[in-house]
Amino acid sequence: MLHFSCDACKRPIDPHTGTRHVVKIEVFTAIEDDDACGCTAEPGEHDEADHLEEMQDLLERLDDAGDLGDDTRSMRFDLCDDCRRKYVRNPLGLKKGKQLDFSQN
C-alpha cells in the first residue's frame, strides 16, 4: 500500500479520511514571437511567404538564446487540505502585509 505525506507540513495523508492534492509546477524559458508562424500576415500573404526562411530565422534566435533544455524543470508536490488552502491563497509564498518603501535620503 502506498503511503503519502504532505510535502509542506510532513503530516501523513490518509487516503480514506483525507484528500491528497497534487501541485505540478513547470518552469521553462518563454520565447515569444508573434510573427514566427506568419499569424500576423494579411490574407493572401501566406502564399508569398518563405516559410523555410522564417523557420531558419526562428532556429537562429533559439540558438542565440542558449540551450533551453537545461532551463526546463518540472516539479510535483503532494499537499494536505490545510496546506492546499494556504498554497492557493499565496502560490508564490510572497510575504503578505504592508511593505513600506523608504527614500534613500
N, CA, C and O of each residue as an XYZ file, in Angstrom:
420
protein
N       0.851     -1.182      0.000
C       0.000      0.000      0.000
C       0.892      1.239      0.000
O       1.897      1.303      0.708
N       0.508      2.202     -0.796
C       1.252      3.453     -0.869
C       0.909      4.350      0.311
O      -0.243      4.429      0.737
N       1.911      5.014      0.822
C       1.714      5.976      1.906
C       2.145      7.341      1.400
O       3.213      7.494      0.808
N       1.293      8.332      1.646
C       1.579      9.693      1.199
C       1.709     10.603      2.405
O       1.057     10.400      3.428
N       2.564     11.611      2.270
C       2.658     12.645      3.296
C       2.690     13.996      2.591
O       3.093     14.101      1.433
N       2.260     15.014      3.305
C       2.211     16.364      2.773
C       3.649     16.877      2.639
O       4.425     16.809      3.592
N       3.996     17.381      1.474
C       5.343     17.897      1.247
C       5.584     19.223      1.957
O       6.734     19.637      2.103
N       4.532     19.893      2.398
C       4.692     21.167      3.098
C       4.820     20.976      4.610
O       5.770     21.473      5.216
N       3.876     20.263      5.221
C       3.870     20.124      6.680
C       4.375     18.762      7.161
O       4.549     18.551      8.361
N       4.610     17.843      6.225
C       5.152     16.497      6.506
C       4.187     15.559      7.226
O       4.583     14.455      7.599
N       2.930     15.963      7.434
C       1.955     15.068      8.074
C       1.527     13.985      7.093
O       1.452     14.240      5.891
N       1.245     12.782      7.583
C       0.755     11.726      6.690
C      -0.642     12.064      6.165
O      -1.456     12.671      6.861
N      -0.894     11.661      4.937
C      -2.214     11.866      4.325
C      -2.869     10.498      4.205
O      -2.404      9.634      3.462
N      -3.946     10.317      4.940
C      -4.687      9.053      4.906
C      -5.649      9.099      3.724
O      -6.534      9.954      3.695
N      -5.502      8.209      2.756
C      -6.369      8.255      1.575
C      -7.837      7.955      1.873
O      -8.705      8.269      1.060
N      -8.125      7.353      3.028
C      -9.507      7.024      3.375
C     -10.223      8.179      4.061
O     -11.436      8.326      3.916
N      -9.497      8.993      4.799
C     -10.147     10.087      5.543
C      -9.763     11.469      5.032
O     -10.497     12.428      5.269
N      -8.657     11.599      4.351
C      -8.197     12.905      3.867
C      -8.079     12.928      2.359
O      -8.102     11.891      1.695
N      -7.955     14.116      1.843
C      -7.801     14.284      0.404
C      -6.369     14.702      0.110
O      -5.820     15.593      0.759
N      -5.784     14.058     -0.859
C      -4.435     14.416     -1.290
C      -4.549     15.273     -2.535
O      -5.221     14.906     -3.498
N      -3.879     16.427     -2.506
C      -3.883     17.344     -3.636
C      -2.497     17.336     -4.266
O      -1.490     17.348     -3.559
N      -2.446     17.314     -5.569
C      -1.173     17.298     -6.287
C      -0.971     18.660     -6.938
O      -1.853     19.168     -7.631
N       0.201     19.243     -6.707
C       0.593     20.503     -7.333
C       1.719     20.192     -8.301
O       2.734     19.613     -7.915
N       1.542     20.578     -9.561
C       2.587     20.388    -10.563
C       3.056     21.766    -11.011
O       2.249     22.634    -11.343
N       4.365     21.951    -11.015
C       4.948     23.221    -11.421
C       5.949     22.937    -12.531
O       6.787     22.043    -12.411
N       5.855     23.702    -13.608
C       6.798     23.570    -14.702
C       7.405     24.939    -14.972
O       6.687     25.917    -15.183
N       8.725     25.002    -14.965
C       9.446     26.252    -15.195
C      10.252     26.093    -16.473
O      11.021     25.142    -16.616
N      10.075     27.030    -17.406
C      10.807     26.963    -18.660
C      10.971     28.365    -19.225
O      10.272     29.297    -18.828
N      11.898     28.499    -20.150
C      12.155     29.776    -20.799
C      11.066     30.028    -21.827
O      10.778     29.169    -22.661
N      10.466     31.201    -21.768
C       9.417     31.568    -22.719
C      10.035     32.323    -23.884
O      10.789     33.277    -23.693
N       9.713     31.892    -25.069
C      10.150     32.581    -26.275
C       8.893     33.002    -27.011
O       8.079     32.171    -27.416
N       8.752     34.288    -27.173
C       7.554     34.812    -27.813
C       7.936     35.503    -29.107
O       8.847     36.330    -29.134
N       7.245     35.168    -30.165
C       7.442     35.806    -31.447
C       6.130     35.706    -32.202
O       5.783     34.645    -32.721
N       5.402     36.811    -32.262
C       4.098     36.812    -32.910
C       4.190     36.531    -34.404
O       3.253     35.995    -34.995
N       5.315     36.892    -35.017
C       5.429     36.780    -36.458
C       6.050     35.463    -36.911
O       6.136     35.210    -38.113
N       6.490     34.604    -35.960
C       7.218     33.388    -36.325
C       6.379     32.438    -37.167
O       6.914     31.773    -38.054
N       5.096     32.360    -36.914
C       4.259     31.433    -37.667
C       3.513     32.121    -38.795
O       2.730     31.481    -39.497
N       3.744     33.428    -38.984
C       3.032     34.151    -40.026
C       1.621     34.484    -39.619
O       0.792     34.802    -40.472
N       1.319     34.418    -38.309
C      -0.040     34.653    -37.830
C      -0.503     36.080    -38.080
O      -1.705     36.332    -38.167
N       0.430     37.017    -38.197
C       0.049     38.419    -38.385
C      -0.049     38.783    -39.851
O      -0.298     39.940    -40.189
N       0.142     37.809    -40.724
C       0.115     38.079    -42.159
C      -1.307     38.393    -42.612
O      -2.286     37.884    -42.066
N      -1.386     39.246    -43.626
C      -2.674     39.596    -44.221
C      -3.146     38.437    -45.102
O      -2.331     37.605    -45.502
N      -4.441     38.365    -45.411
C      -4.929     37.307    -46.296
C      -4.188     37.351    -47.634
O      -4.007     38.422    -48.213
N      -3.772     36.211    -48.109
C      -3.047     36.136    -49.369
C      -1.540     36.200    -49.195
O      -0.806     35.789    -50.094
N      -1.055     36.703    -48.070
C       0.378     36.802    -47.836
C       1.005     35.439    -47.588
O       2.196     35.256    -47.842
N       0.233     34.483    -47.099
C       0.774     33.151    -46.824
C       1.291     32.490    -48.100
O       2.241     31.707    -48.060
N       0.663     32.808    -49.231
C       1.096     32.221    -50.489
C       2.495     32.700    -50.870
O       3.278     31.947    -51.450
N       2.805     33.951    -50.542
C       4.076     34.546    -50.938
C       5.159     34.374    -49.871
O       6.329     34.642    -50.146
N       4.804     33.937    -48.675
C       5.766     33.852    -47.576
C       6.762     32.734    -47.812
O       6.419     31.679    -48.344
N       8.007     32.979    -47.408
C       9.051     31.966    -47.491
C       9.140     31.299    -46.116
O       9.841     31.779    -45.224
N       8.424     30.194    -45.964
C       8.323     29.543    -44.663
C       9.655     28.950    -44.216
O       9.950     28.923    -43.021
N      10.464     28.476    -45.165
C      11.769     27.936    -44.799
C      12.660     29.027    -44.219
O      13.396     28.780    -43.264
N      12.603     30.215    -44.777
C      13.404     31.321    -44.253
C      12.921     31.731    -42.861
O      13.732     32.034    -41.985
N      11.607     31.742    -42.657
C      11.056     32.068    -41.337
C      11.506     31.042    -40.298
O      11.867     31.410    -39.180
N      11.487     29.754    -40.660
C      11.915     28.705    -39.740
C      13.407     28.846    -39.422
O      13.819     28.661    -38.277
N      14.216     29.174    -40.439
C      15.646     29.363    -40.217
C      15.890     30.518    -39.250
O      16.737     30.413    -38.363
N      15.151     31.625    -39.416
C      15.290     32.767    -38.506
C      14.918     32.375    -37.084
O      15.596     32.758    -36.129
N      13.843     31.614    -36.945
C      13.412     31.174    -35.618
C      14.461     30.267    -34.974
O      14.764     30.413    -33.790
N      15.009     29.342    -35.737
C      16.038     28.441    -35.199
C      17.299     29.202    -34.805
O      17.947     28.854    -33.817
N      17.649     30.220    -35.556
C      18.817     31.035    -35.204
C      18.580     31.788    -33.903
O      19.484     31.902    -33.075
N      17.363     32.304    -33.719
C      17.051     33.005    -32.466
C      17.090     32.046    -31.283
O      17.515     32.424    -30.191
N      16.646     30.800    -31.493
C      16.715     29.802    -30.429
C      18.161     29.487    -30.077
O      18.499     29.347    -28.902
N      19.010     29.375    -31.083
C      20.435     29.122    -30.826
C      21.052     30.277    -30.055
O      21.863     30.061    -29.155
N      20.672     31.509    -30.402
C      21.209     32.681    -29.709
C      20.752     32.731    -28.255
O      21.458     33.263    -27.398
N      19.574     32.179    -27.978
C      19.043     32.195    -26.607
C      19.773     31.199    -25.715
O      19.644     31.264    -24.493
N      20.531     30.284    -26.294
C      21.258     29.294    -25.496
C      20.512     27.979    -25.466
O      19.481     27.807    -26.116
N      21.058     27.058    -24.697
C      20.464     25.729    -24.568
C      19.287     25.799    -23.615
O      19.466     25.932    -22.405
N      18.076     25.709    -24.166
C      16.873     25.857    -23.346
C      16.537     24.593    -22.577
O      15.782     24.649    -21.606
N      17.081     23.447    -22.990
C      16.772     22.201    -22.306
C      17.229     22.197    -20.859
O      16.599     21.560    -20.015
N      18.307     22.892    -20.561
C      18.815     22.936    -19.197
C      17.965     23.818    -18.289
O      18.027     23.688    -17.067
N      17.170     24.715    -18.875
C      16.370     25.647    -18.094
C      14.995     25.089    -17.740
O      14.270     25.708    -16.962
N      14.622     23.945    -18.284
C      13.296     23.391    -18.034
C      13.328     22.515    -16.792
O      14.208     21.671    -16.625
N      12.345     22.737    -15.925
C      12.269     21.950    -14.693
C      10.809     21.675    -14.362
O       9.982     22.586    -14.385
N      10.494     20.438    -14.060
C       9.144     20.050    -13.645
C       9.214     19.540    -12.214
O      10.108     18.776    -11.850
N       8.254     19.980    -11.414
C       8.193     19.572    -10.012
C       6.777     19.122     -9.677
O       5.807     19.571    -10.287
N       6.677     18.231     -8.702
C       5.374     17.721     -8.270
C       5.387     17.598     -6.752
O       6.342     17.093     -6.162
N       4.302     18.073     -6.130
C       4.196     18.058     -4.675
C       2.825     17.533     -4.273
O       1.828     17.781     -4.951
N       2.790     16.797     -3.149
C       1.534     16.353     -2.545
C       1.230     17.279     -1.373
O       2.109     17.581     -0.565
N      -0.035     17.733     -1.286
C      -0.445     18.625     -0.203
C      -1.689     18.088      0.479
O      -2.549     17.477     -0.157
N      -1.774     18.322      1.777
C      -2.996     18.008      2.528
C      -3.994     19.156      2.298
O      -3.670     20.147      1.645
N      -5.215     19.005      2.845
C      -6.247     20.027      2.663
C      -5.809     21.393      3.187
O      -5.968     22.401      2.498
N      -5.253     21.431      4.414
C      -4.861     22.707      5.019
C      -3.773     23.403      4.208
O      -3.860     24.603      3.948
N      -2.755     22.654      3.812
C      -1.646     23.245      3.055
C      -2.082     23.646      1.644
O      -1.546     24.598      1.077
N      -3.043     22.929      1.080
C      -3.581     23.305     -0.225
C      -4.263     24.653     -0.158
O      -4.077     25.493     -1.040
N      -5.054     24.868      0.888
C      -5.735     26.163      1.057
C      -4.713     27.296      1.170
O      -4.878     28.354      0.562
N      -3.662     27.064      1.950
C      -2.615     28.086      2.098
C      -1.906     28.333      0.764
O      -1.618     29.476      0.410
N      -1.633     27.276      0.042
C      -0.930     27.391     -1.233
C      -1.761     28.172     -2.253
O      -1.236     29.038     -2.953
N      -3.046     27.867     -2.332
C      -3.911     28.534     -3.308
C      -4.019     30.029     -3.001
O      -4.102     30.843     -3.921
N      -4.017     30.395     -1.731
C      -4.084     31.812     -1.352
C      -2.813     32.568     -1.711
O      -2.868     33.755     -2.032
N      -1.662     31.887     -1.658
C      -0.387     32.555     -1.884
C       0.587     31.583     -2.563
O       1.521     31.104     -1.920
N       0.381     31.284     -3.864
C       1.174     30.238     -4.514
C       2.671     30.551     -4.613
O       3.480     29.624     -4.668
N       3.053     31.804     -4.638
C       4.473     32.134     -4.739
C       5.133     32.312     -3.384
O       6.341     32.540     -3.310
N       4.365     32.212     -2.316
C       4.923     32.333     -0.981
C       5.425     33.728     -0.659
O       6.358     33.896      0.126
N       4.805     34.725     -1.264
C       5.213     36.103     -1.018
C       4.757     36.548      0.357
O       3.693     36.155      0.834
N       5.568     37.363      0.978
C       5.203     37.871      2.304
C       4.010     38.809      2.163
O       3.994     39.715      1.330
N       3.040     38.564      2.988
C       1.855     39.411      2.978
C       2.022     40.498      4.018
O       2.841     40.396      4.931
N       1.249     41.512      3.862
C       1.314     42.613      4.801
C       1.784     43.866      4.099
O       2.184     43.837      2.935
N       1.730     44.940      4.808
C       2.075     46.227      4.241
C       3.588     46.364      4.167
O       4.283     46.199      5.169
N       4.087     46.660      2.995
C       5.506     46.891      2.816
C       5.729     48.374      2.605
O       5.053     49.012      1.799
N       6.677     48.908      3.334
C       6.967     50.332      3.251
C       8.223     50.555      2.429
O       9.223     49.858      2.595
N       8.157     51.529      1.549
C       9.326     51.916      0.766
C       9.846     53.233      1.313
O       9.163     54.256      1.253
N      11.045     53.201      1.840
C      11.649     54.399      2.400
C      12.554     55.047      1.369
O      13.184     54.353      0.570
N      12.623     56.356      1.380
C      13.503     57.057      0.460
C      14.960     56.864      0.872
O      15.250     56.524      2.019
N      15.862     57.080     -0.063
C      17.291     56.861      0.181
C      17.985     58.085      0.799
O      19.199     58.038      0.995
N      17.276     59.168      1.112
C      17.943     60.363      1.664
C      18.071     60.338      3.139
O      18.609     61.275      3.728
